[in-house]
Amino acid sequence: MLKKKLSTPLEEGEINELKLGDIVYLTGEVYTARDKAHRRIIEYESRGKEKEIPIRNGAVIYHCGPLMRMLKGMQKKGEREGKGEWELIAAGPTTSSRMDDTTPVVIEKLGIRAIIGKGGMGISTREAMRKYGCVYFSMTGGAAVLAATRIKAVEAVYWEDLGMAEAVWYLLVEDFGPLVVSIDAGGNSLYAEINEEAKRKVDSMSQSPIAK
């Protein structure tokens, strides 16, 4: 197990070097995206509206529905969408399996390098990570306020019509973590390994003379 400090944009070589169980602290750009944002990305891609997708190619996506408070109104007309003064109250991870049906396409179309969330993701997403070079970082659930302290700036918000939790928030983070590499770029899953080990122990106990 290694502890690493990484900065965005993440390079393919950095991604490939990460091993299951490594601890990462991330600095740079992160975009939040949940169910509705994923579906809109796919919709825009299918309609040839790629330029209207606010998430940059090769970005890091955070499965998060942050709690925000606006301190000042929007800037004058013509300035960047959502560029106001926001206070970030909490920013804990969302259960990632909610996005399992849409994430493989999002990884492919946007070249996503890393996803932050909780609970792991399924086989189809793991296969997309292996194929296109992406990793999954687990963030501790229940630490929403702590996570917010590592977010240094709210640069913009996009697709506000989806609602606060479902909008795409463009954030700048510093030493964001600790994040655990739970799915590596080879599609190997720490969750799967733990489940398999637990199953072996249960099977072993069921076959022991004492259990019988």
N, C-alpha and C positions, 0 to 999 in steps of 0.2 A: 504494500500500500504506500503510495507516494502522495505528497501534498504539492500541488502545483498552482502557480498564479498565471492565468492566461488573460490575454487582451483580445478584444474583437478588432477587426474581423479575424475569425479563427481560420488558420491555414489547414489544408488537408493533411499535411505532415503532422501537425500537432494533434489533430483528431485521431489519426492512426496510431499514435504513440500511447494514447490513453488506455489504461487497463481497468477492468472491473474492480471496484473498490477504491480507486484513486480518489483523493479529495482535491477539489478544484475551487479556487476563488477567482471569480470573473470580474474583469474591469472593461467597461466600454458600453456599446449600444445593445439594448435588449428591447424587443417588441412583445407586448402582451397580445395574446390571441386565444379565444375560446371557441365554443361551438359555432356561433353565428359568424364570426370572422372567418373561420375555416371554410364554411359553406359559401360565403361571399367570394373568397379568393378563388374557389373552384368555379363559381358562376362567372366571375369576371374573366378568368382564363378561357372558359368555353365560348365567351362572347367577344373575344378579341380585345378586351379592355385591360390588358396587362399593365398599361401605364398608369392606371388608376388604383393599382394595388400599392399601398403605402409601405409595405415591408420590403426592404432591400434584398436583392439576391445574395445568398450566403449568410443571412442574418441568424441571430439567436432568437428563438421564440420562447416566451415564458407563459405557460398555462396558468393564468392568473386573472382574477377579476378584482382589481384594486379598488379600495375605498378612497375617494378623493374629495377635497373641498376646494372650491375656487375662491381665491382671495381677491382677485381682480377680474374685471370683465375682459372680454375679448379685445384684442388689439384692433386698431382701426382697419377698415375694410381694405382688402387687398393683401394683408399679411397672412402668413402661414396659418392654416387651419389649426385651431386649438392652442395657438401660442398665447397663453395667458399665464397668470400666476396661480399655480396649483399647490395645495398642501396635500401630501400623501399621508394618509392616516394608517393604512394597513395594506399589505401586499403579499398575502400568503398564497401558496400553490393550490391549483385546482386539480382534482383527480383526473389524470391524463387519459384514462380509458374512455372517457366521454368523447374524445376526439379520434378514437381509433379508426373509425370508418373514413375519415377525411384526411388524416395526417399523411398517409403514404403519397397521395397526390400532391399535397402542399410541399412535402420534402422534394419531390421530383421537380415540380414547376418552379419553385423558388430557390432550389439548391440550399435548403436549410442545413446549417452545420451543427446546430445543437438545439435541443429542446429541454426546458426546465419544467419539472412538474412533480407530481407525487403518485405513487402507486404502480409505476411501470406502464408498459404498453404491450399490445398483442403481437402475434407472429407476423401479420402483414406489415405492420409498422417496422418491426425489427428487420424484416427483409428489405424494406425501402432504405433503412439506415445503412445496411450492409452494401446495397447496390449503389447508393448515391453519396456515401460518406457523411454520416451524421451520428451523433451520440446523444444519449439521454442522461441528464443530470437529475438526480433526486434531491428535492429540497424538503426539509423537515416540515411536516404539517403542524399547524397550531402555533407557528412562530411568525405570524403575519406582521406583527408590530416590529419584531426584530429584523425581519427581512426589509421592512421599509427604511430602517436606519442605514442600509447599504445602498439605497437608491438616492443618488445625489442631485438629480434634476429630472423634471418632467419637461421634455423638449417639445412635445406636441401630442395631440390626441386626434385620431382619425375615426371616421364612421361612428360619430356620436349618436346617430339615429338608432344604433343597435342597443343603446343604453350604457350606463357607466361601466358595468361589469363586463359587457361584451364588446365594447369599443376597443380599438387598437391604440394602445398607449406606447409612445416612443420614449424610452427611459435611458438615462445614463447611470450606470452602476459602478461602484468601486469596491473591490474585494468582496463581491457578492457571494455569500456562502455561509457555511461550508456546503458544497454541492458534492454528491457522491456519484461517480460514474457507474450507472446501473445498467445501461445498455451500451456496449462499445460499438465501434465502427464495423466490427465483424458480425454484428447482430446477436452477439452473446448477451444473455440477460442474467444479472445477479438475482433477480426475482425467480427466474426459472431454476437456477442452480439451488437456491434455498428451498424451493418447493420440492425439487427432486431429492434433495438430501433428507428433508422431512419425511417424504414418502418412503425412502429406504429405511429410515429408522422405525417407522410405523410397521412396515412389512417385516422387519427383523424382530420387532417385539411380538408381533402376532404369531411368529413361527417358533418363538422360544418355549421351552418346556414349562416355564412358569406361567406364561400366558395361557397355555393349554390346561 
